[in-house]
Amino acid sequence: MRLRLPEERPTEPPTGYKIAHPVLSQDGTRAGFTGVSLGGAVPYEVLDEARCVYGLRHRAPHRRCDCGFHCVHDSATAEAMLCTAEHRAAVLLEVSVLGAYIRFEQGFRYARQRVRSATVGPCACGAVAAALADAGWGRPGWRALAPACAGCVRGRTSLSLAGFARLAGDGLRVRAGSGAVVVDLPAGLGVFELVAEAALLQARLDWFQTQLARLDEGGPQG
């Protein structure tokens, strides 16, 4: 007996979220993205169709394979992956899930997608990104890009966020996220510690002054 999965026929394409590295073609004429896991070796465009990364001839997503595009249901889950060291320079994508898909507890595996928007994180220095610049690595024929502020771009190959959106095409929206997160310390935290250190230093200074005074009093009389 063959198990049949329930079928869904949504009136609108489902929305999903994922992270990816922006890439620029070697000749500078195309822009796209490359994944952070299984499909990372094959860059994809804003509107693209999934292919089996193992070279098999079946259509993605195949039930007995893990091929296809992947995304999660909510942005917070995808954004949490940006905290890992290897994904700090990735961007957050909002995508439309197109074609056949398989629904999982946390997301989808699917045949086609349209990247609707990309949110670029801060520059490595913590400032808000103004461009996407050469990250120093890539795939054959593609340069990986990373968020960069105006001061850190320097002479690297780079695109403004609007320039990347135009080059990628198909209505992609690219925006800069906030800069580095500044954690507000509770009121007074650190002040008491400094006061305690100052009191300790003052006590030591008083002790040294007392010892010096005793030496002066017991020293040779002229």
C-alpha positions as CSV (number, residue, x, y, z in Angstrom):
1,M,0.0,0.0,0.0
2,R,1.5,3.3,-1.1
3,L,1.2,6.2,1.3
4,R,-0.1,9.4,-0.2
5,L,0.6,12.7,1.3
6,P,-2.2,15.2,1.7
7,E,-2.4,17.7,-1.1
8,E,-2.7,21.5,-0.6
9,R,-4.0,23.9,-3.2
10,P,-3.4,27.4,-1.8
11,T,-4.9,30.4,-3.5
12,E,-1.6,32.3,-3.0
13,P,2.0,31.0,-2.9
14,P,3.1,30.4,0.7
15,T,5.7,32.7,2.2
16,G,9.0,31.4,3.6
17,Y,12.2,32.7,5.1
18,K,15.8,31.5,4.7
19,I,19.4,32.8,4.8
20,A,21.9,32.9,1.9
21,H,25.0,34.6,0.7
22,P,24.7,37.2,-2.1
23,V,26.9,36.5,-5.1
24,L,28.1,38.4,-8.1
25,S,29.0,36.8,-11.4
26,Q,32.7,37.0,-12.5
27,D,31.8,39.3,-15.4
28,G,29.7,41.5,-13.1
29,T,26.5,41.1,-15.2
30,R,24.4,38.9,-12.9
31,A,23.6,38.8,-9.2
32,G,22.0,36.1,-7.1
33,F,22.4,34.0,-4.0
34,T,24.0,30.8,-2.8
35,G,22.7,28.7,0.0
36,V,24.4,27.9,3.3
37,S,23.9,24.2,3.4
38,L,23.2,21.4,0.9
39,G,22.7,23.5,-2.2
40,G,25.5,26.0,-1.5
41,A,27.6,24.8,-4.4
42,V,25.0,26.0,-7.0
43,P,24.1,29.7,-7.0
44,Y,20.5,30.6,-7.9
45,E,18.8,33.7,-9.2
46,V,15.8,35.7,-7.8
47,L,13.4,33.5,-9.8
48,D,14.7,30.0,-10.2
49,E,13.9,26.3,-10.3
50,A,15.5,23.8,-8.0
51,R,17.6,20.9,-9.4
52,C,18.8,17.8,-7.7
53,V,22.2,18.5,-6.3
54,Y,23.2,14.8,-6.6
55,G,22.7,15.0,-10.4
56,L,19.7,12.6,-10.4
57,R,17.1,13.1,-13.1
58,H,14.0,13.3,-11.0
59,R,12.2,16.5,-10.4
60,A,12.7,18.4,-7.1
61,P,11.5,18.0,-4.5
62,H,11.5,14.2,-4.6
63,R,10.1,12.3,-1.6
64,R,13.1,9.9,-1.4
65,C,15.7,12.7,-1.8
66,D,16.5,15.8,0.1
67,C,16.8,18.0,-3.1
68,G,14.9,21.2,-3.6
69,F,14.9,24.7,-2.2
70,H,14.4,24.9,1.6
71,C,12.9,27.5,3.8
72,V,11.3,27.9,7.2
73,H,7.9,29.3,8.2
74,D,8.9,32.3,10.3
75,S,11.6,34.9,10.0
76,A,12.7,34.6,13.6
77,T,13.9,31.0,13.0
78,A,15.8,32.0,9.9
79,E,17.3,35.1,11.6
80,A,18.5,33.0,14.5
81,M,20.8,31.1,12.1
82,L,22.7,34.4,11.4
83,C,24.1,34.2,14.9
84,T,26.5,31.4,14.0
85,A,30.1,32.3,13.1
86,E,29.9,30.9,9.5
87,H,26.7,32.7,8.7
88,R,27.4,36.1,10.1
89,A,27.8,37.6,6.6
90,A,24.7,36.0,5.1
91,V,21.5,37.9,4.4
92,L,17.9,37.2,5.4
93,L,15.6,36.3,2.5
94,E,11.8,36.4,2.2
95,V,10.7,34.0,-0.5
96,S,7.5,32.9,-2.3
97,V,7.2,29.1,-2.4
98,L,6.2,28.1,-6.0
99,G,5.4,24.9,-7.7
100,A,5.2,21.6,-5.8
101,Y,6.3,21.6,-2.2
102,I,6.5,19.3,0.8
103,R,5.5,20.8,4.1
104,F,7.4,20.0,7.2
105,E,7.0,21.1,10.8
106,Q,9.3,24.1,10.5
107,G,9.2,24.8,6.8
108,F,9.0,23.7,3.2
109,R,11.1,21.8,0.6
110,Y,9.9,22.9,-2.8
111,A,10.5,23.1,-6.6
112,R,10.6,26.8,-7.5
113,Q,11.0,30.1,-5.6
114,R,10.9,33.8,-6.1
115,V,13.1,35.9,-3.7
116,R,11.0,38.9,-2.8
117,S,13.3,40.7,-0.4
118,A,16.7,40.5,1.1
119,T,17.6,42.2,4.5
120,V,21.4,42.9,4.8
121,G,22.9,42.8,8.2
122,P,25.6,45.2,9.6
123,C,29.1,45.5,8.4
124,A,31.8,43.5,10.2
125,C,32.7,46.8,12.0
126,G,29.2,47.1,13.3
127,A,28.0,50.0,11.2
128,V,24.9,49.8,9.0
129,A,25.7,48.3,5.6
130,A,25.8,50.6,2.6
131,A,27.0,48.1,0.1
132,L,27.7,44.5,-0.7
133,A,31.5,44.0,-1.1
134,D,33.8,41.1,-2.1
135,A,33.9,38.7,0.8
136,G,37.1,37.1,-0.2
137,W,35.7,33.7,-1.3
138,G,33.2,32.4,-3.8
139,R,32.1,29.6,-6.2
140,P,33.4,28.9,-9.7
141,G,32.4,32.0,-11.8
142,W,30.8,33.7,-8.8
143,R,32.2,36.1,-6.1
144,A,30.5,36.0,-2.7
145,L,29.6,39.4,-1.3
146,A,29.3,40.5,2.3
147,P,27.7,43.6,4.0
148,A,30.1,46.6,4.2
149,C,29.8,50.2,5.3
150,A,31.1,53.1,3.2
151,G,34.3,53.2,5.3
152,C,35.1,49.5,4.9
153,V,34.5,49.0,1.2
154,R,37.8,50.6,0.2
155,G,39.1,49.1,-3.1
156,R,37.1,45.9,-3.1
157,T,34.6,44.9,-5.8
158,S,31.3,46.1,-4.5
159,L,27.7,47.0,-5.3
160,S,25.4,49.4,-3.6
161,L,22.3,47.7,-2.2
162,A,20.1,49.3,-4.9
163,G,22.7,48.3,-7.5
164,F,22.5,44.7,-6.4
165,A,18.7,44.8,-6.5
166,R,18.7,46.2,-10.1
167,L,21.3,43.6,-11.3
168,A,19.4,40.7,-9.7
169,G,16.1,41.9,-11.2
170,D,12.6,40.4,-11.0
171,G,11.4,43.0,-8.5
172,L,13.9,42.1,-5.7
173,R,13.9,44.6,-2.8
174,V,17.1,45.0,-0.8
175,R,17.3,46.9,2.4
176,A,19.8,47.4,5.2
177,G,19.0,46.1,8.6
178,S,20.1,47.8,11.8
179,G,23.7,48.1,13.0
180,A,25.3,46.1,15.7
181,V,23.1,45.4,18.7
182,V,24.0,47.5,21.8
183,V,22.9,45.9,25.0
184,D,21.8,48.4,27.6
185,L,23.2,47.5,31.0
186,P,21.0,47.8,34.1
187,A,21.2,51.2,35.8
188,G,24.3,51.5,38.0
189,L,25.9,48.2,36.9
190,G,29.6,48.9,36.7
191,V,29.5,52.1,38.7
192,F,29.5,50.2,42.0
193,E,32.4,48.1,40.8
194,L,34.4,51.2,39.9
195,V,33.6,52.8,43.3
196,A,34.8,49.7,45.1
197,E,38.0,49.6,43.0
198,A,38.6,53.3,43.8
199,A,38.0,52.7,47.5
200,L,40.5,49.8,47.5
201,L,43.1,52.0,45.7
202,Q,42.5,54.8,48.2
203,A,42.9,52.4,51.1
204,R,46.2,51.1,49.6
205,L,47.4,54.7,49.1
206,D,46.5,55.6,52.7
207,W,48.5,52.6,53.9
208,F,51.6,53.6,51.8
209,Q,51.4,57.1,53.1
210,T,51.2,55.8,56.7
211,Q,54.3,53.7,56.1
212,L,56.2,56.6,54.5
213,A,55.3,58.8,57.5
214,R,56.6,56.2,59.9
215,L,59.9,55.9,58.0
216,D,60.3,59.7,58.0
217,E,59.7,59.9,61.8
218,G,62.2,57.1,62.6
219,G,64.8,58.2,60.1
220,P,68.2,59.9,60.9
221,Q,68.0,63.4,62.3
222,G,70.0,66.1,60.6
